[in-house]
């Protein structure tokens, strides 16, 4: 019976703890305390990125776009000089 009581209250207890933690961190962030910034950085570092494949493709494509745009601008400059 006691195990059932704990299982029934555990989700509510977890919700209340997370709500209190969120309220505390929001108040720290409004006061610009470093605790909130550090916690946010840690969560961002260790949280999984659901769009990791798209991010990798974007990072790989950006240098290729820069190289192609510089080639086009170099070609325009040489054509203007001729």
N, C-alpha and C positions, 0 to 999 in steps of 0.2 A: 504494500500500500504506500509506503514511504517513497519507494522508487518511482511509482506512478505519479505521485505528487510532485516530485522533483522534475520528472520528464515533462509534466504539464506546465510547470512554471519556468523551465529553462529558456524557452524561446523569448518569453516576456522579460526575463531577467537580462538576457543578452541584448534585447532591443533597448531596454532602459539604460544599460551601460554604454552602448554605442551612441545613444541620443545624448547622454550626459557628456561623453567624450567629444562629440561633435560640437555641442554648445560651448564647451570649454575651449576647444581649438578655434572656433569662430571668434570668441572674445579675445583670445590671444592674437589672432590675425588682425583684428581691428586695432589692437594696441601696438601692432607691429613688433611683437615679441619674436625672438629668434627660435623659440620652441616650435611655433606653428610652421615656420619656414623649414626648419630641419625635418619635422615630421612629414611635411609635404614632399620634400626632396627624397626622403627615404621611401615613401610610398610610391613615388614616381619611378624610382630606380628598381624596386623589386616587384612592382605590379607587372603582369604580363601585358604585352602590347598586342591587341587582336589584329592590328593592321600591319604586322611586322613585314610581311612579304611586299606589300604596297610601298612601305617606307623604304625598303631596300631597293626596290626598282626605281623609285623616285631619286634616291641618292645616286644610283648608278647612271641614270639618264641625265642628271644635271650637268656633270662635267662634259658629257658628249654634246649637249646643247650649247654649252659655252664655247667648246672648240669649234663647232660648226658655225656659230655666229661670228666668231673671230675670223674664221677663214673667209666668210662672205664679206666681212668688212675689209679684210686685207685685199680681196679681189677687187672690190669697189675702188679702193685707194689706188691700186696699180692701174686700173682701167682709167681712172680720172687723170693720172699722171701721164698716160700715153697719149 
